[in-house]
């Protein structure tokens, strides 16, 4: 399975400063266990997944996973 990954520097205007994070756009949601495994493999403080939700009033969905395995994924839809 190929998933695009973009590494971003959050909370800064300068390259290679701030907090590194991964952003992965998905066609559809994977189960949370897979998302957590991908986040652990990225080895960045935070990994965010976004999905465009078609045919609903929701324009996109977002799930984030911190590197620490003890934390569960956060969920937000906007």
mmJSON file of the N, C-alpha and C atoms, coordinates in Angstrom:
{"data_MODEL":{"atom_site":{
"group_PDB":["ATOM","ATOM","ATOM","ATOM","ATOM","ATOM","ATOM","ATOM","ATOM","ATOM","ATOM","ATOM","ATOM","ATOM","ATOM","ATOM","ATOM","ATOM","ATOM","ATOM","ATOM","ATOM","ATOM","ATOM","ATOM","ATOM","ATOM","ATOM","ATOM","ATOM","ATOM","ATOM","ATOM","ATOM","ATOM","ATOM","ATOM","ATOM","ATOM","ATOM","ATOM","ATOM","ATOM","ATOM","ATOM","ATOM","ATOM","ATOM","ATOM","ATOM","ATOM","ATOM","ATOM","ATOM","ATOM","ATOM","ATOM","ATOM","ATOM","ATOM","ATOM","ATOM","ATOM","ATOM","ATOM","ATOM","ATOM","ATOM","ATOM","ATOM","ATOM","ATOM","ATOM","ATOM","ATOM","ATOM","ATOM","ATOM","ATOM","ATOM","ATOM","ATOM","ATOM","ATOM","ATOM","ATOM","ATOM","ATOM","ATOM","ATOM","ATOM","ATOM","ATOM","ATOM","ATOM","ATOM","ATOM","ATOM","ATOM","ATOM","ATOM","ATOM","ATOM","ATOM","ATOM","ATOM","ATOM","ATOM","ATOM","ATOM","ATOM","ATOM","ATOM","ATOM","ATOM","ATOM","ATOM","ATOM","ATOM","ATOM","ATOM","ATOM","ATOM","ATOM","ATOM","ATOM","ATOM","ATOM","ATOM","ATOM","ATOM","ATOM","ATOM","ATOM","ATOM","ATOM","ATOM","ATOM","ATOM","ATOM","ATOM","ATOM","ATOM","ATOM","ATOM","ATOM","ATOM","ATOM","ATOM","ATOM","ATOM","ATOM","ATOM","ATOM","ATOM","ATOM","ATOM","ATOM","ATOM","ATOM","ATOM","ATOM","ATOM","ATOM","ATOM","ATOM","ATOM","ATOM","ATOM","ATOM","ATOM","ATOM","ATOM","ATOM","ATOM","ATOM","ATOM","ATOM","ATOM","ATOM","ATOM","ATOM","ATOM","ATOM","ATOM","ATOM","ATOM","ATOM","ATOM","ATOM","ATOM","ATOM","ATOM","ATOM","ATOM","ATOM","ATOM","ATOM","ATOM","ATOM","ATOM","ATOM","ATOM","ATOM","ATOM","ATOM","ATOM","ATOM","ATOM","ATOM","ATOM","ATOM","ATOM","ATOM","ATOM","ATOM","ATOM","ATOM","ATOM","ATOM","ATOM","ATOM","ATOM","ATOM","ATOM","ATOM","ATOM","ATOM","ATOM","ATOM","ATOM","ATOM","ATOM","ATOM"],
"id":[1,2,3,4,5,6,7,8,9,10,11,12,13,14,15,16,17,18,19,20,21,22,23,24,25,26,27,28,29,30,31,32,33,34,35,36,37,38,39,40,41,42,43,44,45,46,47,48,49,50,51,52,53,54,55,56,57,58,59,60,61,62,63,64,65,66,67,68,69,70,71,72,73,74,75,76,77,78,79,80,81,82,83,84,85,86,87,88,89,90,91,92,93,94,95,96,97,98,99,100,101,102,103,104,105,106,107,108,109,110,111,112,113,114,115,116,117,118,119,120,121,122,123,124,125,126,127,128,129,130,131,132,133,134,135,136,137,138,139,140,141,142,143,144,145,146,147,148,149,150,151,152,153,154,155,156,157,158,159,160,161,162,163,164,165,166,167,168,169,170,171,172,173,174,175,176,177,178,179,180,181,182,183,184,185,186,187,188,189,190,191,192,193,194,195,196,197,198,199,200,201,202,203,204,205,206,207,208,209,210,211,212,213,214,215,216,217,218,219,220,221,222,223,224,225,226,227,228,229,230,231,232,233,234],
"type_symbol":["N","C","C","N","C","C","N","C","C","N","C","C","N","C","C","N","C","C","N","C","C","N","C","C","N","C","C","N","C","C","N","C","C","N","C","C","N","C","C","N","C","C","N","C","C","N","C","C","N","C","C","N","C","C","N","C","C","N","C","C","N","C","C","N","C","C","N","C","C","N","C","C","N","C","C","N","C","C","N","C","C","N","C","C","N","C","C","N","C","C","N","C","C","N","C","C","N","C","C","N","C","C","N","C","C","N","C","C","N","C","C","N","C","C","N","C","C","N","C","C","N","C","C","N","C","C","N","C","C","N","C","C","N","C","C","N","C","C","N","C","C","N","C","C","N","C","C","N","C","C","N","C","C","N","C","C","N","C","C","N","C","C","N","C","C","N","C","C","N","C","C","N","C","C","N","C","C","N","C","C","N","C","C","N","C","C","N","C","C","N","C","C","N","C","C","N","C","C","N","C","C","N","C","C","N","C","C","N","C","C","N","C","C","N","C","C","N","C","C","N","C","C","N","C","C","N","C","C","N","C","C","N","C","C"],
"label_atom_id":["N","CA","C","N","CA","C","N","CA","C","N","CA","C","N","CA","C","N","CA","C","N","CA","C","N","CA","C","N","CA","C","N","CA","C","N","CA","C","N","CA","C","N","CA","C","N","CA","C","N","CA","C","N","CA","C","N","CA","C","N","CA","C","N","CA","C","N","CA","C","N","CA","C","N","CA","C","N","CA","C","N","CA","C","N","CA","C","N","CA","C","N","CA","C","N","CA","C","N","CA","C","N","CA","C","N","CA","C","N","CA","C","N","CA","C","N","CA","C","N","CA","C","N","CA","C","N","CA","C","N","CA","C","N","CA","C","N","CA","C","N","CA","C","N","CA","C","N","CA","C","N","CA","C","N","CA","C","N","CA","C","N","CA","C","N","CA","C","N","CA","C","N","CA","C","N","CA","C","N","CA","C","N","CA","C","N","CA","C","N","CA","C","N","CA","C","N","CA","C","N","CA","C","N","CA","C","N","CA","C","N","CA","C","N","CA","C","N","CA","C","N","CA","C","N","CA","C","N","CA","C","N","CA","C","N","CA","C","N","CA","C","N","CA","C","N","CA","C","N","CA","C","N","CA","C","N","CA","C","N","CA","C","N","CA","C","N","CA","C","N","CA","C"],
"label_alt_id":[null,null,null,null,null,null,null,null,null,null,null,null,null,null,null,null,null,null,null,null,null,null,null,null,null,null,null,null,null,null,null,null,null,null,null,null,null,null,null,null,null,null,null,null,null,null,null,null,null,null,null,null,null,null,null,null,null,null,null,null,null,null,null,null,null,null,null,null,null,null,null,null,null,null,null,null,null,null,null,null,null,null,null,null,null,null,null,null,null,null,null,null,null,null,null,null,null,null,null,null,null,null,null,null,null,null,null,null,null,null,null,null,null,null,null,null,null,null,null,null,null,null,null,null,null,null,null,null,null,null,null,null,null,null,null,null,null,null,null,null,null,null,null,null,null,null,null,null,null,null,null,null,null,null,null,null,null,null,null,null,null,null,null,null,null,null,null,null,null,null,null,null,null,null,null,null,null,null,null,null,null,null,null,null,null,null,null,null,null,null,null,null,null,null,null,null,null,null,null,null,null,null,null,null,null,null,null,null,null,null,null,null,null,null,null,null,null,null,null,null,null,null,null,null,null,null,null,null,null,null,null,null,null,null],
"label_comp_id":["UNK","UNK","UNK","UNK","UNK","UNK","UNK","UNK","UNK","UNK","UNK","UNK","UNK","UNK","UNK","UNK","UNK","UNK","UNK","UNK","UNK","UNK","UNK","UNK","UNK","UNK","UNK","UNK","UNK","UNK","UNK","UNK","UNK","UNK","UNK","UNK","UNK","UNK","UNK","UNK","UNK","UNK","UNK","UNK","UNK","UNK","UNK","UNK","UNK","UNK","UNK","UNK","UNK","UNK","UNK","UNK","UNK","UNK","UNK","UNK","UNK","UNK","UNK","UNK","UNK","UNK","UNK","UNK","UNK","UNK","UNK","UNK","UNK","UNK","UNK","UNK","UNK","UNK","UNK","UNK","UNK","UNK","UNK","UNK","UNK","UNK","UNK","UNK","UNK","UNK","UNK","UNK","UNK","UNK","UNK","UNK","UNK","UNK","UNK","UNK","UNK","UNK","UNK","UNK","UNK","UNK","UNK","UNK","UNK","UNK","UNK","UNK","UNK","UNK","UNK","UNK","UNK","UNK","UNK","UNK","UNK","UNK","UNK","UNK","UNK","UNK","UNK","UNK","UNK","UNK","UNK","UNK","UNK","UNK","UNK","UNK","UNK","UNK","UNK","UNK","UNK","UNK","UNK","UNK","UNK","UNK","UNK","UNK","UNK","UNK","UNK","UNK","UNK","UNK","UNK","UNK","UNK","UNK","UNK","UNK","UNK","UNK","UNK","UNK","UNK","UNK","UNK","UNK","UNK","UNK","UNK","UNK","UNK","UNK","UNK","UNK","UNK","UNK","UNK","UNK","UNK","UNK","UNK","UNK","UNK","UNK","UNK","UNK","UNK","UNK","UNK","UNK","UNK","UNK","UNK","UNK","UNK","UNK","UNK","UNK","UNK","UNK","UNK","UNK","UNK","UNK","UNK","UNK","UNK","UNK","UNK","UNK","UNK","UNK","UNK","UNK","UNK","UNK","UNK","UNK","UNK","UNK","UNK","UNK","UNK","UNK","UNK","UNK","UNK","UNK","UNK","UNK","UNK","UNK"],
"label_asym_id":["A","A","A","A","A","A","A","A","A","A","A","A","A","A","A","A","A","A","A","A","A","A","A","A","A","A","A","A","A","A","A","A","A","A","A","A","A","A","A","A","A","A","A","A","A","A","A","A","A","A","A","A","A","A","A","A","A","A","A","A","A","A","A","A","A","A","A","A","A","A","A","A","A","A","A","A","A","A","A","A","A","A","A","A","A","A","A","A","A","A","A","A","A","A","A","A","A","A","A","A","A","A","A","A","A","A","A","A","A","A","A","A","A","A","A","A","A","A","A","A","A","A","A","A","A","A","A","A","A","A","A","A","A","A","A","A","A","A","A","A","A","A","A","A","A","A","A","A","A","A","A","A","A","A","A","A","A","A","A","A","A","A","A","A","A","A","A","A","A","A","A","A","A","A","A","A","A","A","A","A","A","A","A","A","A","A","A","A","A","A","A","A","A","A","A","A","A","A","A","A","A","A","A","A","A","A","A","A","A","A","A","A","A","A","A","A","A","A","A","A","A","A","A","A","A","A","A","A","A","A","A","A","A","A"],
"label_entity_id":["1","1","1","1","1","1","1","1","1","1","1","1","1","1","1","1","1","1","1","1","1","1","1","1","1","1","1","1","1","1","1","1","1","1","1","1","1","1","1","1","1","1","1","1","1","1","1","1","1","1","1","1","1","1","1","1","1","1","1","1","1","1","1","1","1","1","1","1","1","1","1","1","1","1","1","1","1","1","1","1","1","1","1","1","1","1","1","1","1","1","1","1","1","1","1","1","1","1","1","1","1","1","1","1","1","1","1","1","1","1","1","1","1","1","1","1","1","1","1","1","1","1","1","1","1","1","1","1","1","1","1","1","1","1","1","1","1","1","1","1","1","1","1","1","1","1","1","1","1","1","1","1","1","1","1","1","1","1","1","1","1","1","1","1","1","1","1","1","1","1","1","1","1","1","1","1","1","1","1","1","1","1","1","1","1","1","1","1","1","1","1","1","1","1","1","1","1","1","1","1","1","1","1","1","1","1","1","1","1","1","1","1","1","1","1","1","1","1","1","1","1","1","1","1","1","1","1","1","1","1","1","1","1","1"],
"label_seq_id":[1,1,1,2,2,2,3,3,3,4,4,4,5,5,5,6,6,6,7,7,7,8,8,8,9,9,9,10,10,10,11,11,11,12,12,12,13,13,13,14,14,14,15,15,15,16,16,16,17,17,17,18,18,18,19,19,19,20,20,20,21,21,21,22,22,22,23,23,23,24,24,24,25,25,25,26,26,26,27,27,27,28,28,28,29,29,29,30,30,30,31,31,31,32,32,32,33,33,33,34,34,34,35,35,35,36,36,36,37,37,37,38,38,38,39,39,39,40,40,40,41,41,41,42,42,42,43,43,43,44,44,44,45,45,45,46,46,46,47,47,47,48,48,48,49,49,49,50,50,50,51,51,51,52,52,52,53,53,53,54,54,54,55,55,55,56,56,56,57,57,57,58,58,58,59,59,59,60,60,60,61,61,61,62,62,62,63,63,63,64,64,64,65,65,65,66,66,66,67,67,67,68,68,68,69,69,69,70,70,70,71,71,71,72,72,72,73,73,73,74,74,74,75,75,75,76,76,76,77,77,77,78,78,78],
"pdbx_PDB_ins_code":[null,null,null,null,null,null,null,null,null,null,null,null,null,null,null,null,null,null,null,null,null,null,null,null,null,null,null,null,null,null,null,null,null,null,null,null,null,null,null,null,null,null,null,null,null,null,null,null,null,null,null,null,null,null,null,null,null,null,null,null,null,null,null,null,null,null,null,null,null,null,null,null,null,null,null,null,null,null,null,null,null,null,null,null,null,null,null,null,null,null,null,null,null,null,null,null,null,null,null,null,null,null,null,null,null,null,null,null,null,null,null,null,null,null,null,null,null,null,null,null,null,null,null,null,null,null,null,null,null,null,null,null,null,null,null,null,null,null,null,null,null,null,null,null,null,null,null,null,null,null,null,null,null,null,null,null,null,null,null,null,null,null,null,null,null,null,null,null,null,null,null,null,null,null,null,null,null,null,null,null,null,null,null,null,null,null,null,null,null,null,null,null,null,null,null,null,null,null,null,null,null,null,null,null,null,null,null,null,null,null,null,null,null,null,null,null,null,null,null,null,null,null,null,null,null,null,null,null,null,null,null,null,null,null],
"Cartn_x":[0.848,0.0,0.898,0.606,1.348,0.474,1.035,0.33,1.245,0.757,1.591,1.855,3.045,3.41,4.11,3.647,4.276,4.782,6.069,6.607,6.58,5.968,5.819,6.505,6.839,7.383,6.275,5.658,4.535,5.023,4.204,4.43,5.668,5.987,7.131,6.953,7.675,7.727,9.039,9.939,11.27,11.404,12.06,12.308,13.265,13.011,13.827,13.771,12.704,12.462,11.054,10.655,9.313,9.218,8.015,7.775,7.517,8.32,8.075,6.824,6.081,4.886,4.696,4.055,3.709,2.238,1.921,0.537,0.337,-0.664,-0.928,-2.357,-2.527,-3.876,-4.27,-5.499,-6.003,-7.253,-7.477,-8.714,-9.887,-9.594,-10.597,-9.876,-10.64,-10.034,-9.535,-8.397,-7.898,-8.281,-8.168,-8.51,-7.43,-7.806,-6.92,-5.623,-5.654,-4.44,-3.435,-3.921,-3.035,-2.49,-3.352,-2.913,-1.849,-2.024,-1.035,0.278,0.214,1.433,2.202,1.492,2.132,2.776,2.063,2.607,3.884,3.899,5.084,6.252,5.963,7.018,7.592,6.753,7.231,8.189,8.003,8.881,8.974,7.857,7.761,6.837,6.94,6.098,4.6,4.16,2.727,2.542,1.525,1.137,-0.348,-0.706,-2.112,-2.547,-3.778,-4.377,-5.593,-5.741,-6.906,-7.608,-8.922,-9.752,-10.831,-10.99,-12.11,-13.343,-14.377,-15.605,-16.602,-16.886,-17.778,-19.222,-20.153,-21.563,-22.131,-21.425,-21.966,-21.755,-22.311,-22.129,-20.725,-19.961,-18.614,-17.632,-16.811,-15.883,-14.635,-14.191,-13.001,-12.986,-12.243,-12.068,-10.593,-10.28,-8.905,-8.759,-7.703,-7.32,-5.842,-5.456,-4.052,-3.595,-2.319,-1.733,-0.383,-0.227,1.088,2.007,3.299,4.278,4.125,3.785,3.665,2.522,2.809,1.8,0.726,1.021,0.05,-1.139,-0.983,-2.065,-2.911,-4.201,-5.065,-5.199,-5.643,-5.773,-6.861,-6.587,-7.601,-8.434,-9.662,-10.558,-11.194,-11.239,-11.912,-12.463,-13.655,-14.243,-14.687,-14.44,-14.838,-15.616],
"Cartn_y":[-1.166,0.0,1.235,2.167,3.425,4.549,5.287,6.421,7.637,8.721,9.923,10.462,10.999,11.554,12.885,13.897,15.213,15.53,15.867,16.265,17.785,18.307,19.748,20.2,21.475,22.098,22.97,22.501,23.22,24.316,25.339,26.429,27.265,27.396,28.207,28.719,29.741,30.274,29.858,29.198,28.859,27.354,27.018,25.612,25.007,23.764,23.005,23.57,24.27,24.765,24.339,24.628,24.263,22.782,22.255,20.851,20.069,19.021,18.224,17.357,17.224,16.379,15.796,14.649,14.032,14.286,14.525,14.657,13.678,12.812,11.783,11.915,12.353,12.355,10.932,10.538,9.199,9.288,8.263,8.162,7.761,6.919,6.464,6.125,6.085,5.787,4.354,4.172,2.865,2.689,1.468,1.3,1.955,2.335,3.089,2.351,1.032,0.254,0.443,0.429,0.669,2.091,3.062,4.451,4.64,4.026,4.127,3.471,2.345,1.668,2.527,3.171,4.068,5.243,5.799,6.915,6.5,5.309,4.823,4.646,4.171,3.988,5.322,6.356,7.686,8.256,7.879,8.299,9.818,10.492,11.943,12.193,13.359,13.615,13.489,13.794,13.751,13.33,12.521,12.175,12.46,13.209,13.555,12.905,12.43,11.829,12.653,12.938,13.688,12.9,12.992,12.338,13.32,13.492,14.293,13.409,13.856,13.073,13.596,12.776,13.182,12.808,13.603,13.279,13.518,14.306,14.617,16.105,16.593,17.988,18.265,17.2,17.342,17.435,18.474,18.672,17.814,17.56,16.739,16.184,15.126,14.541,14.548,14.567,14.609,13.665,12.856,12.037,12.286,12.452,12.647,11.586,11.214,10.216,10.718,10.938,11.299,10.082,10.31,9.228,8.256,8.772,7.894,6.903,5.627,4.599,4.602,5.198,5.182,6.112,7.027,7.956,7.401,7.571,7.142,8.262,7.933,8.935,9.936,11.184,12.209,12.275,12.655,12.696,14.064,14.596,15.871,15.907,16.38,16.565,17.998,18.588,19.971,20.13],
"Cartn_z":[0.0,0.0,0.0,-0.882,-0.94,-0.396,0.549,1.144,1.029,0.412,0.35,1.754,1.955,3.246,3.007,3.716,3.67,5.06,5.168,6.465,6.529,7.583,7.745,9.036,9.077,10.286,10.872,11.94,12.548,13.489,13.637,14.578,14.248,12.96,12.573,11.156,10.828,9.466,8.785,9.536,9.032,8.8,7.709,7.382,8.414,8.783,9.736,11.156,11.486,12.837,13.237,14.444,14.884,15.201,15.155,15.469,14.186,13.914,12.717,12.886,11.812,11.82,10.423,10.359,9.081,8.796,7.531,7.084,5.939,6.074,5.068,4.551,3.298,2.729,2.336,2.67,2.366,1.497,0.701,-0.08,0.813,1.808,2.772,4.069,5.163,6.453,6.52,7.151,7.545,9.012,9.525,10.939,11.804,13.015,13.888,14.193,14.256,14.524,13.379,12.139,10.992,11.024,11.326,11.376,12.457,13.611,14.687,14.281,13.571,13.118,12.122,11.219,10.254,10.988,11.958,12.741,13.468,14.058,14.764,13.801,12.602,11.599,11.138,11.07,10.674,11.706,12.98,14.066,14.189,13.991,14.192,15.377,16.026,17.204,16.933,15.714,15.404,13.949,13.691,12.325,12.188,11.153,10.904,9.599,9.581,8.388,8.016,6.736,6.272,5.169,5.152,4.14,3.718,2.429,1.932,1.957,2.63,2.76,1.735,0.745,-0.34,-0.012,-0.501,-0.36,1.023,1.836,3.162,3.418,4.492,4.859,5.398,5.628,6.171,5.007,5.001,3.891,4.015,5.23,5.417,6.835,7.003,8.327,8.679,9.952,10.424,11.605,11.589,12.737,12.977,14.23,14.559,15.543,15.434,16.313,16.79,18.104,18.631,18.589,18.652,18.594,19.753,20.936,22.101,21.911,22.076,21.874,22.955,24.106,25.193,24.916,23.957,23.636,22.508,22.61,21.525,20.514,19.327,18.265,18.572,18.218,18.361,17.084,17.206,16.047,15.968,14.75,14.545,13.142,13.021,11.696,11.587,10.399,10.212,8.928],
"occupancy":[1.0,1.0,1.0,1.0,1.0,1.0,1.0,1.0,1.0,1.0,1.0,1.0,1.0,1.0,1.0,1.0,1.0,1.0,1.0,1.0,1.0,1.0,1.0,1.0,1.0,1.0,1.0,1.0,1.0,1.0,1.0,1.0,1.0,1.0,1.0,1.0,1.0,1.0,1.0,1.0,1.0,1.0,1.0,1.0,1.0,1.0,1.0,1.0,1.0,1.0,1.0,1.0,1.0,1.0,1.0,1.0,1.0,1.0,1.0,1.0,1.0,1.0,1.0,1.0,1.0,1.0,1.0,1.0,1.0,1.0,1.0,1.0,1.0,1.0,1.0,1.0,1.0,1.0,1.0,1.0,1.0,1.0,1.0,1.0,1.0,1.0,1.0,1.0,1.0,1.0,1.0,1.0,1.0,1.0,1.0,1.0,1.0,1.0,1.0,1.0,1.0,1.0,1.0,1.0,1.0,1.0,1.0,1.0,1.0,1.0,1.0,1.0,1.0,1.0,1.0,1.0,1.0,1.0,1.0,1.0,1.0,1.0,1.0,1.0,1.0,1.0,1.0,1.0,1.0,1.0,1.0,1.0,1.0,1.0,1.0,1.0,1.0,1.0,1.0,1.0,1.0,1.0,1.0,1.0,1.0,1.0,1.0,1.0,1.0,1.0,1.0,1.0,1.0,1.0,1.0,1.0,1.0,1.0,1.0,1.0,1.0,1.0,1.0,1.0,1.0,1.0,1.0,1.0,1.0,1.0,1.0,1.0,1.0,1.0,1.0,1.0,1.0,1.0,1.0,1.0,1.0,1.0,1.0,1.0,1.0,1.0,1.0,1.0,1.0,1.0,1.0,1.0,1.0,1.0,1.0,1.0,1.0,1.0,1.0,1.0,1.0,1.0,1.0,1.0,1.0,1.0,1.0,1.0,1.0,1.0,1.0,1.0,1.0,1.0,1.0,1.0,1.0,1.0,1.0,1.0,1.0,1.0,1.0,1.0,1.0,1.0,1.0,1.0,1.0,1.0,1.0,1.0,1.0,1.0],
"B_iso_or_equiv":[0.0,0.0,0.0,0.0,0.0,0.0,0.0,0.0,0.0,0.0,0.0,0.0,0.0,0.0,0.0,0.0,0.0,0.0,0.0,0.0,0.0,0.0,0.0,0.0,0.0,0.0,0.0,0.0,0.0,0.0,0.0,0.0,0.0,0.0,0.0,0.0,0.0,0.0,0.0,0.0,0.0,0.0,0.0,0.0,0.0,0.0,0.0,0.0,0.0,0.0,0.0,0.0,0.0,0.0,0.0,0.0,0.0,0.0,0.0,0.0,0.0,0.0,0.0,0.0,0.0,0.0,0.0,0.0,0.0,0.0,0.0,0.0,0.0,0.0,0.0,0.0,0.0,0.0,0.0,0.0,0.0,0.0,0.0,0.0,0.0,0.0,0.0,0.0,0.0,0.0,0.0,0.0,0.0,0.0,0.0,0.0,0.0,0.0,0.0,0.0,0.0,0.0,0.0,0.0,0.0,0.0,0.0,0.0,0.0,0.0,0.0,0.0,0.0,0.0,0.0,0.0,0.0,0.0,0.0,0.0,0.0,0.0,0.0,0.0,0.0,0.0,0.0,0.0,0.0,0.0,0.0,0.0,0.0,0.0,0.0,0.0,0.0,0.0,0.0,0.0,0.0,0.0,0.0,0.0,0.0,0.0,0.0,0.0,0.0,0.0,0.0,0.0,0.0,0.0,0.0,0.0,0.0,0.0,0.0,0.0,0.0,0.0,0.0,0.0,0.0,0.0,0.0,0.0,0.0,0.0,0.0,0.0,0.0,0.0,0.0,0.0,0.0,0.0,0.0,0.0,0.0,0.0,0.0,0.0,0.0,0.0,0.0,0.0,0.0,0.0,0.0,0.0,0.0,0.0,0.0,0.0,0.0,0.0,0.0,0.0,0.0,0.0,0.0,0.0,0.0,0.0,0.0,0.0,0.0,0.0,0.0,0.0,0.0,0.0,0.0,0.0,0.0,0.0,0.0,0.0,0.0,0.0,0.0,0.0,0.0,0.0,0.0,0.0,0.0,0.0,0.0,0.0,0.0,0.0],
"pdbx_formal_charge":[null,null,null,null,null,null,null,null,null,null,null,null,null,null,null,null,null,null,null,null,null,null,null,null,null,null,null,null,null,null,null,null,null,null,null,null,null,null,null,null,null,null,null,null,null,null,null,null,null,null,null,null,null,null,null,null,null,null,null,null,null,null,null,null,null,null,null,null,null,null,null,null,null,null,null,null,null,null,null,null,null,null,null,null,null,null,null,null,null,null,null,null,null,null,null,null,null,null,null,null,null,null,null,null,null,null,null,null,null,null,null,null,null,null,null,null,null,null,null,null,null,null,null,null,null,null,null,null,null,null,null,null,null,null,null,null,null,null,null,null,null,null,null,null,null,null,null,null,null,null,null,null,null,null,null,null,null,null,null,null,null,null,null,null,null,null,null,null,null,null,null,null,null,null,null,null,null,null,null,null,null,null,null,null,null,null,null,null,null,null,null,null,null,null,null,null,null,null,null,null,null,null,null,null,null,null,null,null,null,null,null,null,null,null,null,null,null,null,null,null,null,null,null,null,null,null,null,null,null,null,null,null,null,null],
"auth_seq_id":[1,1,1,2,2,2,3,3,3,4,4,4,5,5,5,6,6,6,7,7,7,8,8,8,9,9,9,10,10,10,11,11,11,12,12,12,13,13,13,14,14,14,15,15,15,16,16,16,17,17,17,18,18,18,19,19,19,20,20,20,21,21,21,22,22,22,23,23,23,24,24,24,25,25,25,26,26,26,27,27,27,28,28,28,29,29,29,30,30,30,31,31,31,32,32,32,33,33,33,34,34,34,35,35,35,36,36,36,37,37,37,38,38,38,39,39,39,40,40,40,41,41,41,42,42,42,43,43,43,44,44,44,45,45,45,46,46,46,47,47,47,48,48,48,49,49,49,50,50,50,51,51,51,52,52,52,53,53,53,54,54,54,55,55,55,56,56,56,57,57,57,58,58,58,59,59,59,60,60,60,61,61,61,62,62,62,63,63,63,64,64,64,65,65,65,66,66,66,67,67,67,68,68,68,69,69,69,70,70,70,71,71,71,72,72,72,73,73,73,74,74,74,75,75,75,76,76,76,77,77,77,78,78,78],
"auth_comp_id":["UNK","UNK","UNK","UNK","UNK","UNK","UNK","UNK","UNK","UNK","UNK","UNK","UNK","UNK","UNK","UNK","UNK","UNK","UNK","UNK","UNK","UNK","UNK","UNK","UNK","UNK","UNK","UNK","UNK","UNK","UNK","UNK","UNK","UNK","UNK","UNK","UNK","UNK","UNK","UNK","UNK","UNK","UNK","UNK","UNK","UNK","UNK","UNK","UNK","UNK","UNK","UNK","UNK","UNK","UNK","UNK","UNK","UNK","UNK","UNK","UNK","UNK","UNK","UNK","UNK","UNK","UNK","UNK","UNK","UNK","UNK","UNK","UNK","UNK","UNK","UNK","UNK","UNK","UNK","UNK","UNK","UNK","UNK","UNK","UNK","UNK","UNK","UNK","UNK","UNK","UNK","UNK","UNK","UNK","UNK","UNK","UNK","UNK","UNK","UNK","UNK","UNK","UNK","UNK","UNK","UNK","UNK","UNK","UNK","UNK","UNK","UNK","UNK","UNK","UNK","UNK","UNK","UNK","UNK","UNK","UNK","UNK","UNK","UNK","UNK","UNK","UNK","UNK","UNK","UNK","UNK","UNK","UNK","UNK","UNK","UNK","UNK","UNK","UNK","UNK","UNK","UNK","UNK","UNK","UNK","UNK","UNK","UNK","UNK","UNK","UNK","UNK","UNK","UNK","UNK","UNK","UNK","UNK","UNK","UNK","UNK","UNK","UNK","UNK","UNK","UNK","UNK","UNK","UNK","UNK","UNK","UNK","UNK","UNK","UNK","UNK","UNK","UNK","UNK","UNK","UNK","UNK","UNK","UNK","UNK","UNK","UNK","UNK","UNK","UNK","UNK","UNK","UNK","UNK","UNK","UNK","UNK","UNK","UNK","UNK","UNK","UNK","UNK","UNK","UNK","UNK","UNK","UNK","UNK","UNK","UNK","UNK","UNK","UNK","UNK","UNK","UNK","UNK","UNK","UNK","UNK","UNK","UNK","UNK","UNK","UNK","UNK","UNK","UNK","UNK","UNK","UNK","UNK","UNK"],
"auth_asym_id":["A","A","A","A","A","A","A","A","A","A","A","A","A","A","A","A","A","A","A","A","A","A","A","A","A","A","A","A","A","A","A","A","A","A","A","A","A","A","A","A","A","A","A","A","A","A","A","A","A","A","A","A","A","A","A","A","A","A","A","A","A","A","A","A","A","A","A","A","A","A","A","A","A","A","A","A","A","A","A","A","A","A","A","A","A","A","A","A","A","A","A","A","A","A","A","A","A","A","A","A","A","A","A","A","A","A","A","A","A","A","A","A","A","A","A","A","A","A","A","A","A","A","A","A","A","A","A","A","A","A","A","A","A","A","A","A","A","A","A","A","A","A","A","A","A","A","A","A","A","A","A","A","A","A","A","A","A","A","A","A","A","A","A","A","A","A","A","A","A","A","A","A","A","A","A","A","A","A","A","A","A","A","A","A","A","A","A","A","A","A","A","A","A","A","A","A","A","A","A","A","A","A","A","A","A","A","A","A","A","A","A","A","A","A","A","A","A","A","A","A","A","A","A","A","A","A","A","A","A","A","A","A","A","A"],
"auth_atom_id":["N","CA","C","N","CA","C","N","CA","C","N","CA","C","N","CA","C","N","CA","C","N","CA","C","N","CA","C","N","CA","C","N","CA","C","N","CA","C","N","CA","C","N","CA","C","N","CA","C","N","CA","C","N","CA","C","N","CA","C","N","CA","C","N","CA","C","N","CA","C","N","CA","C","N","CA","C","N","CA","C","N","CA","C","N","CA","C","N","CA","C","N","CA","C","N","CA","C","N","CA","C","N","CA","C","N","CA","C","N","CA","C","N","CA","C","N","CA","C","N","CA","C","N","CA","C","N","CA","C","N","CA","C","N","CA","C","N","CA","C","N","CA","C","N","CA","C","N","CA","C","N","CA","C","N","CA","C","N","CA","C","N","CA","C","N","CA","C","N","CA","C","N","CA","C","N","CA","C","N","CA","C","N","CA","C","N","CA","C","N","CA","C","N","CA","C","N","CA","C","N","CA","C","N","CA","C","N","CA","C","N","CA","C","N","CA","C","N","CA","C","N","CA","C","N","CA","C","N","CA","C","N","CA","C","N","CA","C","N","CA","C","N","CA","C","N","CA","C","N","CA","C","N","CA","C","N","CA","C","N","CA","C","N","CA","C","N","CA","C","N","CA","C"],
"pdbx_PDB_model_num":[1,1,1,1,1,1,1,1,1,1,1,1,1,1,1,1,1,1,1,1,1,1,1,1,1,1,1,1,1,1,1,1,1,1,1,1,1,1,1,1,1,1,1,1,1,1,1,1,1,1,1,1,1,1,1,1,1,1,1,1,1,1,1,1,1,1,1,1,1,1,1,1,1,1,1,1,1,1,1,1,1,1,1,1,1,1,1,1,1,1,1,1,1,1,1,1,1,1,1,1,1,1,1,1,1,1,1,1,1,1,1,1,1,1,1,1,1,1,1,1,1,1,1,1,1,1,1,1,1,1,1,1,1,1,1,1,1,1,1,1,1,1,1,1,1,1,1,1,1,1,1,1,1,1,1,1,1,1,1,1,1,1,1,1,1,1,1,1,1,1,1,1,1,1,1,1,1,1,1,1,1,1,1,1,1,1,1,1,1,1,1,1,1,1,1,1,1,1,1,1,1,1,1,1,1,1,1,1,1,1,1,1,1,1,1,1,1,1,1,1,1,1,1,1,1,1,1,1,1,1,1,1,1,1]
}}}
